[in-house]
């Protein structure tokens, strides 16, 4: 198949590279000339483990290329994926679909022969209908099928998720057999490996994506509230999570208490689902509450650090380890670290941060934060060391070394990486999430 991926961001680049690795001929297209030129030179604009190797190998094989020329890319493609951003719209929280609709108009003007246009971007229910209307209005002669195919990629594990998915969801407009055959061929390598290929209606497919992310966000928020209760009653949230996670109806994933969810998906997708439900006069109260709890939790974690440090951090140094919203990514979007650092700064603390991959993006989002080259430089003269993101290199810190450089030996572990007795053995004070301290 000849495939064009419009948008060379996280979803578009990972998906395009993986399709090329399956043997398809893929063009990744973006309007950002600097990004495309950098990709042609082998410079990857995002951090995702293994992505650089896949890009280089598939470019070398001739199956993957990069361009800003939409006209020629669209004209020679069997399938065109729209993988542009759908950020929260300023002012009302709805998904901003302007990039999706702009791409639809440009695609329509350059279609030749039967083409399947696929919305890979995360979009609200009914977006596919509008994309099809735009294409047919712009080019009434177009022989086109508009399909929904949401992505389910976890940052930091996106390549594995794409190549070994739990499911592949394809939403068709009615019983469109031509589109069904094309999408089956696109995903044939995965289908042969027995990955479930789920065909449904276009609107159902669009809602599956939002419903899935909202459910996981609620699961995270639930265990975070249980963690708060555990602290009040003297229980251990990790044992609670294990005890309920062994129930096959619940499962153990996404039951790790922490400072709240962030990233490019959960915050904007839960908010977009809330707004869509309100528009249809069918409010989703559980999701509304989840959004509110998570927003409040991030600053509450900053206050937790202040309490652990004695209640007053004015003029004191706090070291923060981990700035990205999760490990194995450089994504800072809606990271809990942003609100935590700001809360500490508002209380008068001097904050130094360290992250293996996220510093460049953190500089754009957090003002007044000093940056260190490693955890021990960050901890020098600090009154508290705070783990916000559970990067692997933070799982085996040298506490003897930390004690020699820190002003006050105190660890605030917002990811429950360590045990209190283990840290206390080195002479450290310790605070964690949802465990008796």
C-alpha positions as CSV (number, residue, x, y, z in Angstrom):
1,X,0.0,0.0,0.0
2,X,1.1,3.6,-0.6
3,X,0.4,5.6,2.5
4,X,0.6,9.3,3.4
5,X,0.7,10.3,7.0
6,X,-0.3,14.0,7.4
7,X,1.4,15.3,10.5
8,X,4.9,14.2,11.6
9,X,4.3,14.6,15.3
10,X,4.2,11.8,17.9
11,X,1.3,9.8,16.5
12,X,2.0,10.4,12.8
13,X,5.8,9.7,13.0
14,X,5.5,6.6,15.1
15,X,2.6,5.2,13.0
16,X,4.2,6.1,9.7
17,X,7.5,4.5,10.6
18,X,5.8,1.3,11.9
19,X,3.7,1.0,8.7
20,X,6.9,1.3,6.7
21,X,8.5,-1.4,8.8
22,X,5.6,-3.6,7.8
23,X,6.5,-3.2,4.2
24,X,4.2,-0.3,3.1
25,X,5.5,2.7,1.2
26,X,5.0,5.6,3.5
27,X,5.4,9.4,3.1
28,X,5.4,11.4,6.3
29,X,4.2,15.0,5.5
30,X,4.3,18.1,7.7
31,X,4.1,21.8,7.0
32,X,7.0,22.5,9.3
33,X,9.9,22.7,6.9
34,X,12.6,22.6,9.6
35,X,11.1,19.4,11.1
36,X,11.0,17.7,7.7
37,X,14.5,18.8,6.9
38,X,15.7,17.5,10.3
39,X,14.0,14.2,9.7
40,X,15.7,13.9,6.3
41,X,19.0,14.3,8.1
42,X,18.1,11.6,10.6
43,X,17.3,14.0,13.5
44,X,14.2,12.8,15.4
45,X,12.2,15.6,17.0
46,X,10.8,13.5,19.8
47,X,12.2,11.0,22.3
48,X,10.8,7.6,21.9
49,X,12.9,4.5,22.6
50,X,13.9,2.7,19.4
51,X,12.3,5.3,17.0
52,X,15.6,6.6,15.7
53,X,16.7,3.2,14.6
54,X,13.4,2.4,12.8
55,X,13.5,5.8,11.0
56,X,17.0,5.3,9.7
57,X,16.5,1.7,8.7
58,X,13.3,2.4,6.8
59,X,14.6,5.5,5.1
60,X,17.6,3.4,4.0
61,X,15.3,0.7,2.6
62,X,13.4,3.3,0.5
63,X,10.0,2.6,2.2
64,X,9.9,5.8,4.3
65,X,10.3,9.4,3.1
66,X,9.5,12.9,4.3
67,X,8.1,15.9,2.5
68,X,6.2,19.2,2.7
69,X,4.6,18.6,-0.7
70,X,1.0,17.7,0.0
71,X,-0.2,17.7,-3.6
72,X,2.1,15.0,-4.9
73,X,1.9,12.9,-1.7
74,X,-1.9,12.8,-1.7
75,X,-2.1,12.2,-5.5
76,X,0.0,9.0,-5.3
77,X,-1.5,7.5,-2.1
78,X,-4.0,4.7,-1.6
79,X,-4.5,5.7,2.1
80,X,-4.1,9.1,3.7
81,X,-4.0,9.3,7.5
82,X,-4.8,12.6,9.3
83,X,-2.5,12.7,12.3
84,X,-2.5,16.3,13.2
85,X,-2.9,17.8,16.7
86,X,-6.2,18.3,18.4
87,X,-5.3,20.3,21.5
88,X,-7.9,21.7,23.9
89,X,-9.4,24.8,22.5
90,X,-8.7,28.0,24.5
91,X,-11.7,29.3,26.4
92,X,-14.0,26.3,26.4
93,X,-12.0,23.0,26.6
94,X,-13.4,21.5,23.4
95,X,-11.0,19.7,21.1
96,X,-9.6,22.2,18.5
97,X,-10.4,20.6,15.2
98,X,-9.1,23.4,13.0
99,X,-6.0,21.4,11.9
100,X,-8.1,18.4,11.0
101,X,-10.5,20.4,8.9
102,X,-7.7,22.3,7.2
103,X,-6.0,19.1,6.3
104,X,-9.3,17.7,5.0
105,X,-9.7,20.6,2.6
106,X,-6.2,20.3,1.3
107,X,-6.6,16.6,0.8
108,X,-9.9,17.0,-1.1
109,X,-8.3,19.3,-3.6
110,X,-5.6,16.8,-4.6
111,X,-7.4,13.4,-4.6
112,X,-7.0,11.1,-7.6
113,X,-8.7,7.8,-7.9
114,X,-10.3,5.9,-5.0
115,X,-8.7,6.9,-1.7
116,X,-9.3,6.1,1.9
117,X,-8.9,9.1,4.2
118,X,-8.4,8.0,7.8
119,X,-8.7,10.2,11.0
120,X,-5.9,8.9,13.2
121,X,-6.1,12.0,15.4
122,X,-8.2,11.8,18.5
123,X,-11.4,13.5,17.6
124,X,-14.9,13.9,19.1
125,X,-17.9,11.9,17.9
126,X,-19.2,13.2,14.6
127,X,-15.8,14.6,13.3
128,X,-15.6,12.0,10.6
129,X,-19.0,13.1,9.3
130,X,-17.7,16.7,9.1
131,X,-14.5,15.6,7.4
132,X,-16.5,13.7,4.8
133,X,-18.8,16.7,4.3
134,X,-15.8,19.0,3.8
135,X,-14.1,16.7,1.3
136,X,-17.3,16.2,-0.8
137,X,-18.1,19.9,-0.7
138,X,-14.5,20.8,-1.8
139,X,-14.3,18.1,-4.4
140,X,-17.7,16.7,-5.4
141,X,-16.1,14.3,-7.9
142,X,-13.8,12.7,-5.3
143,X,-14.0,8.9,-5.0
144,X,-13.3,8.7,-1.3
145,X,-14.1,6.8,1.9
146,X,-13.6,8.5,5.3
147,X,-12.7,6.1,8.1
148,X,-11.9,6.4,11.8
149,X,-8.9,4.6,13.2
150,X,-8.0,5.8,16.6
151,X,-4.5,5.3,18.0
152,X,-3.8,3.6,21.4
153,X,-0.1,4.3,21.8
154,X,1.6,4.8,25.2
155,X,4.4,7.3,25.1
156,X,7.6,5.4,26.0
157,X,6.2,2.2,24.6
158,X,4.6,3.3,21.4
159,X,6.5,1.1,19.0
160,X,5.6,-2.0,21.0
161,X,2.0,-0.9,21.3
162,X,1.8,-0.4,17.5
163,X,3.3,-3.7,16.6
164,X,1.6,-5.8,19.3
165,X,-1.7,-4.0,19.9
166,X,-4.5,-5.1,22.2
167,X,-6.9,-4.2,19.3
168,X,-7.2,-2.3,16.1
169,X,-10.4,-0.3,15.8
170,X,-11.7,0.8,12.4
171,X,-14.9,2.8,12.1
172,X,-16.6,2.7,8.7
173,X,-19.4,4.8,7.2
174,X,-22.1,2.2,6.9
175,X,-21.0,-1.1,5.4
176,X,-18.3,0.2,3.1
177,X,-16.7,-2.9,1.7
178,X,-14.0,-1.1,-0.3
179,X,-12.8,0.8,2.7
180,X,-13.0,-2.4,4.8
181,X,-10.8,-4.2,2.3
182,X,-8.2,-1.4,2.2
183,X,-7.9,-1.1,5.9
184,X,-7.7,-4.9,6.3
185,X,-4.8,-4.8,3.8
186,X,-3.1,-1.9,5.7
187,X,-3.2,-3.9,8.9
188,X,-2.7,-7.4,7.4
189,X,0.7,-8.0,9.0
190,X,-0.9,-7.4,12.5
191,X,-4.0,-9.4,11.6
192,X,-1.9,-12.4,10.6
193,X,-0.4,-12.2,14.1
194,X,-3.9,-12.4,15.5
195,X,-4.3,-8.9,16.7
196,X,-8.0,-8.2,17.0
197,X,-9.3,-6.1,14.1
198,X,-12.5,-4.6,15.3
199,X,-14.8,-3.0,12.6
200,X,-17.6,-0.8,13.8
201,X,-19.4,2.4,12.8
202,X,-17.4,5.6,12.5
203,X,-19.1,7.4,15.4
204,X,-18.6,4.3,17.7
205,X,-14.9,4.2,16.8
206,X,-14.5,7.8,17.7
207,X,-16.2,7.3,21.1
208,X,-14.1,4.1,21.8
209,X,-11.0,6.2,22.0
210,X,-12.4,8.8,24.4
211,X,-14.2,6.2,26.5
212,X,-11.0,4.2,26.9
213,X,-8.8,7.1,28.0
214,X,-11.5,8.4,30.3
215,X,-11.8,5.0,32.0
216,X,-8.1,4.7,32.6
217,X,-8.0,8.3,33.9
218,X,-10.8,7.4,36.3
219,X,-8.9,4.3,37.4
220,X,-5.8,6.4,38.2
221,X,-7.8,9.0,40.0
222,X,-9.6,6.3,42.0
223,X,-6.4,4.8,43.4
224,X,-5.1,8.3,44.1
225,X,-8.1,9.0,46.3
226,X,-7.7,5.6,48.0
227,X,-4.1,6.6,48.7
228,X,-5.3,9.8,50.5
229,X,-7.7,7.7,52.5
230,X,-4.9,5.2,53.3
231,X,-2.9,8.0,54.8
232,X,-5.7,9.0,57.1
233,X,-6.6,5.5,58.3
234,X,-3.1,4.0,58.4
235,X,-3.4,1.6,55.5
236,X,-1.0,0.8,52.6
237,X,-2.3,1.8,49.2
238,X,0.1,-0.6,47.4
239,X,-1.4,-3.5,49.3
240,X,-4.9,-2.2,48.5
241,X,-4.0,-1.9,44.8
242,X,-2.6,-5.4,44.8
243,X,-5.6,-6.8,46.7
244,X,-8.1,-5.3,44.3
245,X,-5.9,-5.7,41.2
246,X,-5.8,-9.5,41.6
247,X,-9.6,-9.5,40.9
248,X,-9.8,-10.3,37.2
249,X,-12.7,-7.9,36.7
250,X,-10.5,-5.0,37.9
251,X,-6.9,-5.8,36.9
252,X,-3.7,-4.4,38.2
253,X,-2.8,-1.9,35.5
254,X,-3.2,1.8,36.2
255,X,-3.5,1.2,40.0
256,X,-0.2,3.0,40.9
257,X,-0.8,5.9,43.2
258,X,1.0,9.1,42.3
259,X,0.8,12.9,41.8
260,X,-1.9,12.7,39.1
261,X,-2.1,12.0,35.4
262,X,-0.7,14.3,32.7
263,X,0.6,14.0,29.1
264,X,-0.8,14.7,25.7
265,X,-3.9,12.4,25.9
266,X,-5.7,12.0,29.2
267,X,-6.0,15.7,30.2
268,X,-7.3,17.0,26.9
269,X,-9.3,13.8,26.0
270,X,-11.2,13.7,29.3
271,X,-12.0,17.4,29.0
272,X,-13.1,17.0,25.4
273,X,-15.4,14.1,26.3
274,X,-17.0,16.2,29.1
275,X,-17.7,19.0,26.6
276,X,-19.1,16.6,24.0
277,X,-21.4,15.0,26.5
278,X,-22.6,18.4,27.7
279,X,-23.3,19.4,24.1
280,X,-25.5,16.3,23.6
281,X,-27.2,16.9,27.0
282,X,-25.8,13.6,28.4
283,X,-23.3,14.7,31.0
284,X,-20.6,12.3,32.2
285,X,-20.5,13.1,35.9
286,X,-17.8,10.6,36.8
287,X,-15.4,12.0,34.1
288,X,-16.2,15.6,35.2
289,X,-15.3,14.7,38.8
290,X,-12.1,12.9,37.6
291,X,-10.9,16.0,35.7
292,X,-11.5,18.2,38.8
293,X,-9.8,15.9,41.2
294,X,-6.8,15.4,39.0
295,X,-6.4,19.2,38.5
296,X,-6.5,19.8,42.2
297,X,-4.2,16.9,43.1
298,X,-1.1,18.3,41.3
299,X,-0.9,21.4,43.5
300,X,-1.8,19.3,46.5
301,X,1.3,17.3,45.9
302,X,3.3,20.5,46.1
303,X,1.7,21.2,49.4
304,X,2.6,17.7,50.5
305,X,6.2,18.4,49.9
306,X,6.0,21.6,51.9
307,X,4.4,19.7,54.8
308,X,7.1,17.0,54.7
309,X,9.7,19.8,54.8
310,X,8.3,21.2,58.1
311,X,5.6,23.5,56.7
312,X,7.8,26.3,55.5
313,X,10.1,26.2,52.5
314,X,10.7,30.0,52.0
315,X,14.3,30.5,51.1
316,X,15.0,26.8,51.2
317,X,16.2,24.7,48.2
318,X,14.1,21.8,46.9
319,X,15.4,19.4,44.4
320,X,13.0,17.8,42.0
321,X,13.8,14.6,40.1
322,X,11.8,13.9,37.0
323,X,9.9,16.6,35.1
324,X,8.2,14.8,32.2
325,X,4.7,13.4,32.9
326,X,6.1,9.8,32.7
327,X,9.4,8.1,32.1
328,X,10.8,7.3,28.6
329,X,9.5,10.4,27.0
330,X,10.5,14.1,26.7
331,X,6.8,15.1,26.8
332,X,6.1,17.9,29.4
333,X,2.4,18.5,28.4
334,X,0.3,18.7,31.6
335,X,3.0,17.1,33.6
336,X,2.4,17.1,37.4
337,X,5.9,18.5,37.8
338,X,4.7,21.9,36.4
339,X,2.1,22.5,39.1
340,X,4.4,21.0,41.8
341,X,7.3,23.3,41.0
342,X,5.0,26.3,40.8
343,X,3.5,25.5,44.1
344,X,6.9,25.3,45.7
345,X,8.0,28.5,44.0
346,X,4.8,30.3,45.2
347,X,5.8,29.2,48.8
348,X,9.2,30.9,48.4
349,X,11.3,27.8,47.7
350,X,14.3,27.8,45.3
351,X,13.7,24.8,43.1
352,X,16.3,22.8,41.0
353,X,15.2,20.1,38.6
354,X,16.7,17.2,36.8
355,X,15.3,15.1,34.0
356,X,17.1,12.7,31.6
357,X,15.1,13.8,28.6
358,X,12.7,16.6,29.4
359,X,14.8,19.7,30.2
360,X,14.5,21.3,26.8
361,X,10.7,21.2,26.8
362,X,10.6,22.1,30.5
363,X,12.4,25.3,29.8
364,X,9.5,26.4,27.7
365,X,6.9,25.7,30.4
366,X,8.4,26.4,33.8
367,X,9.9,29.7,34.7
368,X,12.5,30.3,37.4
369,X,13.6,26.6,37.6
370,X,17.3,25.9,37.8
371,X,18.5,22.8,36.0
372,X,21.1,20.3,37.1
373,X,23.2,17.8,35.1
374,X,22.4,14.8,37.3
375,X,20.5,13.9,40.5
376,X,23.4,14.6,42.8
377,X,24.1,18.1,41.5
378,X,20.4,18.8,41.8
379,X,20.5,17.6,45.5
380,X,23.5,19.7,46.5
381,X,22.5,21.8,49.5
382,X,18.9,20.8,49.2
383,X,16.5,20.6,52.1
384,X,14.4,18.0,50.3
385,X,14.7,15.7,47.4
386,X,11.4,15.0,45.5
387,X,10.8,12.2,43.1
388,X,8.1,13.2,40.6
389,X,8.7,10.9,37.6
390,X,9.8,7.3,38.1
391,X,12.8,7.2,35.6
392,X,14.8,4.0,36.1
393,X,17.9,5.9,37.1
394,X,16.1,7.1,40.2
395,X,15.4,3.6,41.4
396,X,18.8,3.0,42.8
397,X,20.0,6.3,44.1
398,X,23.2,6.4,46.2
399,X,21.8,7.6,49.5
400,X,25.2,7.7,51.2
401,X,26.4,10.1,48.5
402,X,23.1,12.1,48.7
403,X,23.5,12.5,52.4
404,X,26.9,14.0,52.1
405,X,25.7,16.7,49.6
406,X,22.2,17.5,50.9
407,X,21.6,20.1,53.6
408,X,18.7,18.1,55.1
409,X,18.4,14.3,54.3
410,X,14.7,14.2,53.3
411,X,13.2,12.2,50.5
412,X,9.6,12.9,49.3
413,X,8.8,9.9,47.1
414,X,5.7,10.7,45.0
415,X,5.9,7.5,43.0
416,X,6.5,5.0,45.9
417,X,9.7,3.7,44.5
418,X,11.3,3.1,47.9
419,X,10.4,1.7,51.3
420,X,10.5,3.8,54.4
421,X,12.7,1.4,56.3
422,X,15.2,1.2,53.4
423,X,15.6,5.0,53.3
424,X,15.6,5.5,57.1
425,X,18.5,3.1,57.3
426,X,20.6,5.7,55.5
427,X,19.4,8.4,58.0
428,X,16.8,10.0,55.7
429,X,13.4,11.3,56.5
430,X,10.8,9.9,54.2
431,X,7.3,10.7,52.9
432,X,5.4,8.8,50.2
433,X,1.9,8.4,48.8
434,X,-0.7,6.4,50.6
435,X,1.5,4.5,53.0
436,X,2.1,4.7,56.7
437,X,5.1,6.9,57.3
